[in-house]
Amino acid sequence: MGELLFIATTVFVAYVVYTAISGGNKDNPEQASSQPDPTPESIVSSEPAPVPPVENTPPPPPSSSPVTAKPVSKTPVKAPAAKAKAAPAKKAKPAADSVKNPKTGEVAKLPGNYAFAKRWIKEALVEEGLLDKIYKNNELDSDTTAKIQTALQALKALKKYQ
């Protein structure tokens, strides 16, 4: 059984190598066979086929008749943009667990872990005086994590970040 598998694998590898080496048109073999065989006349003839001369004719003059426009329908068409204009008028309040960056307007979800918080959230915590500094991941311990969670809740309560 193992010998038959080895022989089948060898034949397949040989076929793949043959098709790769043979070049040809491997993507579309029909195109390679559809090319016409060179006839003895075209091989013997060293002169190119005569090209008919091209006449320089000026383009036709533009017609003097006015272009007729399509008749305008008298029924008013409702613009779909009317709904789009009404939607931005309402200010969407961010979700309860999200904060908004006042500089860029980006709304981000408050992370469960300080390590996954966006940079601007960490900077905002320091700017507002809720934290002393931006902590690195190796500086996080249980006391620091509790302090950070309290600061995140205080940041969420600030009107500036809602």
N, CA, C and O of each residue as an XYZ file, in Angstrom:
648
protein
N       0.823     -1.188      0.000
C       0.000      0.000      0.000
C       0.869      1.254      0.000
O       0.581      2.210     -0.720
N       1.931      1.253      0.805
C       2.834      2.386      0.872
C       3.541      2.615     -0.441
O       3.809      3.754     -0.823
N       3.848      1.516     -1.142
C       4.522      1.638     -2.440
C       3.611      2.301     -3.467
O       4.065      3.119     -4.267
N       2.321      1.947     -3.446
C       1.373      2.556     -4.392
C       1.229      4.058     -4.120
O       1.146      4.849     -5.060
N       1.199      4.445     -2.875
C       1.114      5.855     -2.525
C       2.365      6.595     -2.989
O       2.276      7.715     -3.493
N       3.518      5.977     -2.822
C       4.777      6.572     -3.272
C       4.787      6.752     -4.790
O       5.221      7.791     -5.289
N       4.317      5.756     -5.518
C       4.288      5.826     -6.988
C       3.316      6.922     -7.438
O       3.633      7.698     -8.339
N       2.141      6.986     -6.819
C       1.155      8.010     -7.192
C       1.705      9.403     -6.919
O       1.518     10.312     -7.727
N       2.376      9.576     -5.793
C       2.961     10.877     -5.457
C       4.053     11.250     -6.447
O       4.143     12.405     -6.864
N       4.880     10.287     -6.826
C       5.952     10.539     -7.779
C       5.392     10.945     -9.136
O       5.899     11.873     -9.766
N       4.347     10.251     -9.589
C       3.732     10.591    -10.874
C       3.150     12.000    -10.821
O       3.291     12.760    -11.779
N       2.500     12.357     -9.719
C       1.925     13.696     -9.595
C       3.008     14.766     -9.612
O       2.857     15.787    -10.284
N       4.096     14.546     -8.881
C       5.191     15.514     -8.854
C       5.800     15.650    -10.238
O       6.128     16.755    -10.670
N       5.955     14.525    -10.940
C       6.503     14.581    -12.295
C       5.589     15.387    -13.213
O       6.072     16.158    -14.042
N       4.273     15.219    -13.075
C       3.327     15.972    -13.899
C       3.435     17.471    -13.612
O       3.434     18.282    -14.537
N       3.527     17.834    -12.343
C       3.627     19.249    -11.979
C       4.915     19.841    -12.536
O       4.903     20.946    -13.080
N       6.012     19.129    -12.409
C       7.289     19.618    -12.932
C       7.218     19.741    -14.448
O       7.725     20.714    -15.007
N       6.602     18.782    -15.123
C       6.488     18.818    -16.581
C       5.695     20.049    -17.026
O       6.100     20.741    -17.960
N       4.559     20.327    -16.358
C       3.753     21.479    -16.776
C       4.466     22.788    -16.475
O       4.291     23.768    -17.198
N       5.266     22.814    -15.417
C       5.996     24.039    -15.089
C       7.126     24.290    -16.075
O       7.373     25.432    -16.464
N       7.807     23.238    -16.474
C       8.947     23.378    -17.385
C       8.496     23.591    -18.819
O       9.134     24.332    -19.566
N       7.403     22.949    -19.212
C       6.977     23.030    -20.607
C       6.631     24.452    -21.012
O       6.529     24.743    -22.204
N       6.450     25.336    -20.056
C       6.160     26.739    -20.377
C       4.786     26.828    -20.984
O       3.778     26.637    -20.303
N       4.746     27.124    -22.287
C       3.468     27.184    -22.976
C       2.538     28.168    -22.303
O       2.973     29.070    -21.587
N       1.294     27.989    -22.535
C       0.281     28.827    -21.922
C      -0.434     27.995    -20.883
O      -1.457     27.380    -21.185
N       0.075     27.959    -19.672
C      -0.476     27.089    -18.657
C      -1.788     27.611    -18.085
O      -2.569     26.821    -17.555
N      -2.065     28.926    -18.172
C      -3.327     29.458    -17.674
C      -4.477     29.137    -18.608
O      -5.581     28.836    -18.153
N      -4.232     29.198    -19.911
C      -5.289     28.969    -20.881
C      -4.731     28.143    -22.036
O      -4.272     28.710    -23.028
N      -4.764     26.809    -21.926
C      -4.192     25.976    -22.986
C      -4.968     26.079    -24.295
O      -4.405     25.816    -25.357
N      -6.256     26.458    -24.244
C      -7.028     26.584    -25.484
C      -6.475     27.706    -26.350
O      -6.502     27.617    -27.577
N      -5.979     28.747    -25.725
C      -5.475     29.885    -26.469
C      -4.214     29.512    -27.235
O      -3.997     29.999    -28.345
N      -3.385     28.656    -26.658
C      -2.158     28.245    -27.335
C      -2.481     27.407    -28.556
O      -1.799     27.527    -29.574
N      -3.508     26.554    -28.486
C      -3.840     25.707    -29.629
C      -4.665     26.455    -30.670
O      -4.745     26.007    -31.813
N      -5.281     27.584    -30.310
C      -6.116     28.308    -31.255
C      -5.309     29.240    -32.156
O      -5.873     29.851    -33.063
N      -4.005     29.361    -31.924
C      -3.198     30.207    -32.790
C      -3.040     29.518    -34.146
O      -2.801     28.312    -34.199
N      -3.171     30.268    -35.240
C      -3.081     29.642    -36.561
C      -1.651     29.179    -36.839
O      -0.673     29.819    -36.453
N      -1.577     28.050    -37.520
C      -0.273     27.544    -37.921
C       0.275     28.430    -39.035
O      -0.476     28.872    -39.905
N       1.562     28.686    -39.011
C       2.124     29.524    -40.069
C       2.050     28.796    -41.416
O       2.424     27.630    -41.543
N       1.565     29.516    -42.389
C       1.476     28.921    -43.723
C       2.785     29.162    -44.461
O       3.511     30.106    -44.150
N       3.084     28.323    -45.424
C       4.326     28.493    -46.168
C       4.391     29.855    -46.864
O       5.480     30.410    -47.016
N       3.257     30.399    -47.285
C       3.267     31.684    -47.975
C       3.724     32.804    -47.046
O       4.487     33.680    -47.452
N       3.252     32.777    -45.788
C       3.628     33.850    -44.874
C       5.072     33.711    -44.411
O       5.712     34.702    -44.057
N       5.586     32.487    -44.413
C       6.977     32.296    -44.031
C       7.896     32.752    -45.146
O       8.918     33.387    -44.883
N       7.548     32.437    -46.398
C       8.391     32.769    -47.540
C       8.390     34.265    -47.787
O       9.427     34.838    -48.121
N       7.238     34.907    -47.626
C       7.130     36.326    -47.922
C       7.841     37.137    -46.851
O       7.495     37.068    -45.672
N       8.843     37.909    -47.274
C       9.561     38.742    -46.320
C       9.028     40.166    -46.307
O       9.412     40.962    -45.451
N       8.143     40.498    -47.250
C       7.568     41.833    -47.309
C       6.327     41.896    -46.418
O       5.550     40.942    -46.369
N       6.142     43.001    -45.722
C       4.927     43.131    -44.923
C       3.728     43.357    -45.831
O       3.881     43.817    -46.963
N       2.565     43.043    -45.352
C       1.338     43.222    -46.120
C       1.132     44.712    -46.355
O       1.425     45.521    -45.475
N       0.625     45.088    -47.546
C       0.422     46.508    -47.834
C      -0.671     47.092    -46.937
O      -1.693     46.459    -46.671
N      -0.418     48.326    -46.481
C      -1.353     49.018    -45.618
C      -2.092     50.037    -46.465
O      -1.452     50.810    -47.178
N      -3.423     50.065    -46.411
C      -4.163     51.047    -47.205
C      -3.877     52.450    -46.693
O      -3.748     52.635    -45.483
N      -3.773     53.440    -47.565
C      -3.485     54.807    -47.131
C      -4.659     55.390    -46.339
O      -5.823     55.078    -46.591
N      -4.317     56.232    -45.387
C      -5.320     56.865    -44.544
C      -5.595     58.251    -45.097
O      -4.674     59.034    -45.327
N      -6.862     58.545    -45.308
C      -7.225     59.853    -45.841
C      -7.409     60.835    -44.701
O      -7.972     60.496    -43.660
N      -6.938     62.037    -44.898
C      -7.114     63.093    -43.911
C      -8.390     63.846    -44.223
O      -8.391     64.790    -45.014
N      -9.461     63.429    -43.604
C     -10.739     64.107    -43.826
C     -11.063     64.935    -42.598
O     -10.908     64.462    -41.472
N     -11.508     66.154    -42.798
C     -11.853     66.990    -41.645
C     -13.121     66.447    -40.984
O     -13.954     65.826    -41.643
N     -13.259     66.682    -39.688
C     -14.462     66.213    -39.001
C     -15.673     66.976    -39.520
O     -15.539     68.107    -39.986
N     -16.833     66.380    -39.445
C     -18.034     67.056    -39.948
C     -18.333     68.296    -39.115
O     -18.118     68.287    -37.903
N     -18.818     69.348    -39.735
C     -19.125     70.580    -38.998
C     -20.275     70.338    -38.025
O     -21.158     69.523    -38.291
N     -20.261     71.041    -36.910
C     -21.344     70.851    -35.943
C     -22.664     71.329    -36.536
O     -22.718     72.311    -37.277
N     -23.706     70.617    -36.194
C     -25.013     70.972    -36.742
C     -25.529     72.231    -36.061
O     -25.255     72.475    -34.886
N     -26.259     73.006    -36.797
C     -26.761     74.269    -36.258
C     -28.095     74.097    -35.549
O     -28.615     75.055    -34.976
N     -28.658     72.895    -35.575
C     -29.936     72.684    -34.895
C     -29.703     72.614    -33.390
O     -28.743     71.986    -32.945
N     -30.559     73.245    -32.608
C     -30.381     73.240    -31.162
C     -30.632     71.837    -30.584
O     -31.417     71.058    -31.125
N     -29.969     71.551    -29.514
C     -30.146     70.264    -28.851
C     -31.403     70.340    -28.014
O     -31.582     71.271    -27.229
N     -32.260     69.373    -28.178
C     -33.509     69.378    -27.426
C     -33.295     68.648    -26.108
O     -32.686     67.580    -26.055
N     -33.809     69.250    -25.058
C     -33.688     68.655    -23.729
C     -34.853     67.720    -23.484
O     -35.894     67.827    -24.132
N     -34.679     66.813    -22.557
C     -35.757     65.894    -22.207
C     -36.841     66.681    -21.479
O     -36.537     67.612    -20.734
N     -38.092     66.315    -21.689
C     -39.162     67.033    -20.985
C     -39.053     66.784    -19.485
O     -38.761     65.680    -19.027
N     -39.300     67.856    -18.747
C     -39.192     67.784    -17.300
C     -40.512     67.308    -16.731
O     -41.579     67.784    -17.117
N     -40.430     66.375    -15.821
C     -41.624     65.842    -15.177
C     -42.159     66.873    -14.199
O     -41.377     67.524    -13.506
N     -43.482     67.036    -14.127
C     -44.077     68.037    -13.253
C     -44.327     67.489    -11.849
O     -44.678     68.248    -10.946
N     -44.152     66.193    -11.656
C     -44.355     65.643    -10.328
C     -43.096     65.851     -9.507
O     -42.002     65.535     -9.976
N     -43.220     66.372     -8.299
C     -42.027     66.614     -7.481
C     -41.429     65.282     -7.009
O     -42.140     64.329     -6.689
N     -40.127     65.262     -6.981
C     -39.414     64.076     -6.535
C     -38.872     64.356     -5.137
O     -38.213     65.370     -4.907
N     -39.153     63.458     -4.218
C     -38.661     63.638     -2.853
C     -37.181     63.302     -2.818
O     -36.751     62.265     -3.322
N     -36.429     64.173     -2.231
C     -34.982     63.961     -2.150
C     -34.672     63.085     -0.947
O     -35.133     63.364      0.160
N     -33.885     62.014     -1.155
C     -33.522     61.179     -0.011
C     -32.577     61.899      0.945
O     -32.386     61.453      2.077
N     -31.992     62.992      0.508
C     -31.055     63.734      1.353
C     -31.786     64.440      2.496
O     -31.155     64.814      3.485
N     -33.098     64.628      2.382
C     -33.850     65.300      3.439
C     -33.755     64.524      4.742
O     -33.637     65.119      5.813
N     -33.806     63.205      4.658
C     -33.671     62.386      5.858
C     -32.255     62.466      6.394
O     -32.046     62.483      7.607
N     -31.292     62.516      5.504
C     -29.898     62.563      5.933
C     -29.593     63.873      6.658
O     -28.776     63.892      7.579
N     -30.238     64.964      6.255
C     -30.010     66.246      6.906
C     -30.642     66.280      8.291
O     -30.125     66.942      9.191
N     -31.744     65.582      8.469
C     -32.434     65.592      9.757
C     -31.672     64.767     10.791
O     -31.698     65.095     11.977
N     -31.006     63.719     10.368
C     -30.316     62.837     11.309
C     -29.159     63.526     12.030
O     -29.046     63.363     13.245
N     -28.282     64.295     11.348
C     -27.194     64.932     12.075
C     -27.653     66.025     13.030
O     -26.890     66.416     13.913
N     -28.874     66.530     12.883
C     -29.350     67.577     13.762
C     -29.444     67.069     15.199
O     -29.210     67.815     16.150
N     -29.787     65.794     15.342
C     -29.834     65.204     16.674
C     -28.430     64.772     17.055
O     -27.743     64.110     16.277
N     -28.009     65.146     18.243
C     -26.691     64.722     18.697
C     -26.834     63.360     19.342
O     -27.597     63.179     20.291
N     -26.091     62.412     18.815
C     -26.132     61.075     19.373
C     -25.295     61.045     20.647
O     -24.112     61.382     20.634
N     -25.904     60.652     21.706
C     -25.191     60.579     22.974
C     -24.432     59.258     23.003
O     -25.000     58.211     22.693
N     -23.151     59.295     23.374
C     -22.396     58.046     23.397
C     -22.975     57.075     24.418
O     -23.690     57.473     25.338
N     -22.659     55.821     24.245
C     -23.145     54.796     25.152
C     -22.642     55.071     26.559
O     -21.703     55.844     26.753
N     -23.264     54.443     27.528
C     -22.936     54.705     28.931
C     -21.501     54.323     29.262
O     -20.895     54.919     30.152
N     -20.952     53.349     28.568
C     -19.588     52.919     28.869
C     -18.586     53.465     27.861
O     -17.527     52.870     27.659
N     -18.903     54.576     27.236
C     -18.015     55.181     26.244
C     -17.686     56.608     26.638
O     -18.435     57.263     27.364
N     -16.546     57.076     26.141
C     -16.141     58.464     26.345
C     -15.799     59.066     24.992
O     -15.415     58.363     24.058
N     -15.947     60.386     24.908
C     -15.712     61.085     23.649
C     -14.473     61.956     23.787
O     -14.326     62.686     24.767
N     -13.587     61.880     22.808
C     -12.394     62.717     22.796
C     -12.822     64.122     22.369
O     -13.297     64.289     21.245
N     -12.672     65.129     23.217
C     -13.129     66.467     22.844
C     -12.299     67.088     21.722
O     -12.783     67.990     21.038
N     -11.082     66.637     21.520
C     -10.221     67.205     20.468
C     -10.589     66.689     19.089
O     -10.637     67.465     18.134
N     -10.851     65.390     18.965
C     -11.110     64.796     17.648
C     -12.548     64.363     17.458
O     -12.975     64.146     16.324
N     -13.309     64.232     18.532
C     -14.685     63.790     18.423
C     -14.817     62.273     18.386
O     -15.924     61.762     18.219
N     -13.726     61.549     18.536
C     -13.756     60.087     18.511
C     -14.428     59.568     19.781
O     -14.168     60.055     20.881
N     -15.285     58.585     19.609
C     -15.941     57.956     20.735
C     -15.314     56.578     20.919
O     -15.265     55.777     19.987
N     -14.834     56.314     22.135
C     -14.191     55.039     22.419
C     -14.818     54.415     23.654
O     -15.219     55.104     24.592
N     -14.889     53.110     23.627
C     -15.433     52.370     24.759
C     -14.397     52.336     25.877
O     -13.202     52.174     25.626
N     -14.864     52.490     27.103
C     -13.959     52.400     28.245
C     -13.481     50.956     28.368
O     -14.294     50.031     28.362
N     -12.190     50.761     28.476
C     -11.673     49.392     28.523
C     -11.850     48.783     29.907
O     -11.930     49.489     30.912
N     -11.907     47.476     29.933
C     -11.951     46.780     31.205
C     -10.565     46.677     31.816
O     -10.415     46.510     33.027
N      -9.565     46.777     30.974
C      -8.179     46.668     31.415
C      -7.434     47.914     30.941
O      -7.549     48.300     29.778
N      -6.687     48.531     31.817
C      -5.960     49.761     31.495
C      -4.953     49.553     30.365
O      -4.676     50.483     29.608
N      -4.413     48.365     30.245
C      -3.420     48.090     29.208
C      -4.024     48.234     27.814
O      -3.303     48.527     26.860
N      -5.334     48.031     27.681
C      -5.986     48.108     26.374
C      -6.646     49.461     26.115
O      -7.323     49.629     25.101
N      -6.464     50.405     26.997
C      -7.050     51.735     26.820
C      -6.315     52.479     25.712
O      -5.114     52.301     25.510
N      -7.058     53.310     25.005
C      -6.436     54.117     23.956
C      -5.535     55.167     24.588
O      -5.716     55.559     25.741
N      -4.572     55.605     23.811
C      -3.580     56.548     24.308
C      -4.225     57.846     24.788
O      -3.838     58.386     25.823
N      -5.214     58.349     24.035
C      -5.804     59.618     24.412
C      -6.584     59.508     25.714
O      -6.713     60.499     26.432
N      -7.110     58.328     26.038
C      -7.806     58.150     27.312
C      -6.800     58.218     28.452
O      -7.060     58.838     29.483
N      -5.661     57.584     28.264
C      -4.619     57.620     29.289
C      -4.120     59.049     29.501
O      -3.910     59.479     30.635
N      -3.933     59.777     28.402
C      -3.480     61.163     28.507
C      -4.538     62.038     29.171
O      -4.197     62.942     29.933
N      -5.818     61.784     28.896
C      -6.890     62.563     29.500
C      -6.952     62.336     31.008
O      -7.240     63.261     31.767
N      -6.685     61.112     31.437
C      -6.679     60.829     32.875
C      -5.614     61.648     33.583
O      -5.829     62.128     34.697
N      -4.466     61.808     32.937
C      -3.377     62.591     33.533
C      -3.688     64.083     33.448
O      -3.445     64.816     34.407
N      -4.224     64.548     32.309
C      -4.546     65.970     32.141
C      -5.582     66.441     33.151
O      -5.493     67.557     33.662
N      -6.554     65.604     33.435
C      -7.612     65.987     34.376
C      -7.172     65.835     35.827
O      -7.912     66.206     36.739
N      -5.981     65.297     36.051
C      -5.480     65.147     37.409
C      -6.028     63.928     38.125
O      -5.897     63.820     39.344
N      -6.636     63.013     37.395
C      -7.187     61.809     38.012
C      -6.098     60.778     38.303
O      -6.231     59.969     39.222
N      -5.035     60.810     37.527
C      -3.879     59.935     37.738
C      -2.623     60.786     37.759
O      -2.595     61.885     37.207
N      -1.574     60.263     38.408
C      -0.308     60.987     38.491
C       0.468     60.922     37.188
O       1.094     61.900     36.780
N       0.427     59.757     36.529
C       1.192     59.558     35.295
C       0.530     58.465     34.476
O      -0.414     57.812     34.920
N       1.050     58.280     33.261
C       0.608     57.170     32.424
C       1.428     55.955     32.827
O       2.653     55.937     32.703
N       0.726     54.948     33.307
C       1.409     53.764     33.810
C       1.776     52.811     32.675
O       1.042     52.670     31.696
N       2.921     52.168     32.830
C       3.327     51.127     31.892
C       2.703     49.812     32.343
O       2.272     49.681     33.489
N       2.658     48.847     31.442
C       2.018     47.576     31.762
C       2.715     46.847     32.903
O       2.055     46.159     33.682
N       4.024     46.981     33.017
C       4.727     46.273     34.083
C       4.570     46.971     35.437
O       4.972     46.412     36.457
N       3.997     48.174     35.472
C       3.779     48.909     36.713
C       2.400     48.647     37.309
O       2.099     49.133     38.399
N       1.566     47.895     36.617
C       0.199     47.664     37.081
C       0.171     46.567     38.137
O       0.634     45.452     37.897
N      -0.368     46.884     39.289
C      -0.612     45.898     40.332
C      -2.041     46.108     40.838
O      -2.765     46.935     40.285
N      -2.451     45.401     41.845
C      -3.847     45.465     42.276
C      -4.232     46.849     42.806
O      -5.337     47.324     42.545
N      -3.337     47.493     43.542
C      -3.643     48.826     44.066
C      -3.759     49.848     42.931
O      -4.680     50.664     42.906
N      -2.810     49.788     41.996
C      -2.817     50.721     40.862
C      -4.036     50.487     39.981
O      -4.638     51.439     39.484
N      -4.399     49.227     39.786
C      -5.558     48.908     38.957
C      -6.841     49.457     39.580
O      -7.693     49.988     38.867
N      -6.986     49.338     40.880
C      -8.166     49.886     41.563
C      -8.211     51.408     41.425
O      -9.276     51.984     41.202
N      -7.060     52.052     41.557
C      -6.958     53.509     41.402
C      -7.333     53.927     39.981
O      -8.015     54.933     39.787
N      -6.893     53.163     39.000
C      -7.180     53.467     37.590
C      -8.665     53.298     37.297
O      -9.248     54.126     36.597
N      -9.295     52.238     37.819
C     -10.720     52.023     37.577
C     -11.547     53.157     38.171
O     -12.539     53.577     37.574
N     -11.149     53.656     39.340
C     -11.841     54.797     39.944
C     -11.676     56.042     39.074
O     -12.619     56.812     38.893
N     -10.474     56.231     38.540
C     -10.206     57.383     37.680
C     -10.990     57.278     36.371
O     -11.469     58.292     35.863
N     -11.126     56.077     35.820
C     -11.897     55.901     34.583
C     -13.368     56.243     34.808
O     -13.997     56.865     33.951
N     -13.921     55.844     35.954
C     -15.318     56.165     36.255
C     -15.494     57.669     36.442
O     -16.518     58.227     36.047
N     -14.500     58.329     37.043
C     -14.568     59.784     37.224
C     -14.465     60.491     35.873
O     -15.123     61.507     35.653
N     -13.640     59.957     34.965
C     -13.505     60.540     33.620
C     -14.813     60.408     32.854
O     -15.216     61.321     32.134
N     -15.466     59.276     33.012
C     -16.739     59.044     32.325
C     -17.803     60.019     32.818
O     -18.690     60.403     32.057
N     -17.721     60.426     34.100
C     -18.705     61.334     34.672
C     -18.481     62.781     34.252
O     -19.409     63.585     34.343
N     -17.283     63.142     33.794
C     -17.016     64.522     33.397
C     -17.817     64.870     32.145
O     -17.873     64.086     31.197
N     -18.432     66.045     32.147
C     -19.269     66.482     31.024
C     -18.445     66.657     29.740
O     -18.950     66.433     28.640
N     -17.198     67.051     29.884
C     -16.327     67.288     28.739
C     -16.132     66.024     27.892
O     -15.930     66.122     26.682
N     -16.189     64.868     28.497
C     -15.911     63.599     27.801
C     -17.187     62.802     27.507
O     -17.116     61.623     27.161
N     -18.340     63.439     27.643
C     -19.595     62.729     27.350
C     -20.072     63.026     25.952
O     -21.111     62.516     25.533
